[in-house]
Structure formats: C-alpha cells, structure tokens
Amino acid sequence: MIGQTLIHSIKLTDFEYSILKSCALGLGDFEIKRLLILDDYNFKEIKKSLFKKLEVQNTYCAVIRSYELGFCLLLIIQKNQ
C-alpha cells in the first residue's frame, strides 16, 4: 500500500523514466547516453535528479527501488504483451 501511494507522488520526466528502464534492462551508461542522445553533463544531471526522487545513491539501488514502487512492473507488462 505504501508503494502505491509513493508511486503516485513521484513524478519522473521522460528521460528519467527512460534511463530507469534502460538500467533495469541491464544497459550501461555509455549505451543509454548513445540511445537517448545525451552528453555526459546532461546524463549525470538527469541521473542525479532521478536518484534524488527515488532517495537512493546509485543505479543498483534505483532499480531495486523502482521495483518496490512498481515503476518497473509497467516495463514487464509492456514486454509480455
């Protein structure tokens, strides 16, 4: 129930959500930057914002937290359809 409440209060930008999904799929920073056409500075700023919103310190914890909150469930559902 707490996860359901939190997921509605956390608003991710399209770039933040794309980075989060890409990390959950196992892509590295280089691949993500290339796919999203981001330079190093903007990529780091977006990741920093994402980590702040999810209250985590690194990519691994961001992916775990996203599963706890249900963000990555959307990815699994989309993939299976």
Summary of the structure (lengths in Angstrom):
residues: 81
radius of gyration: 12.3
end to end distance: 25.8
largest distance: 37.9
contacts: 205
relative contact order: 0.17
helix: 78%
strand: 0%
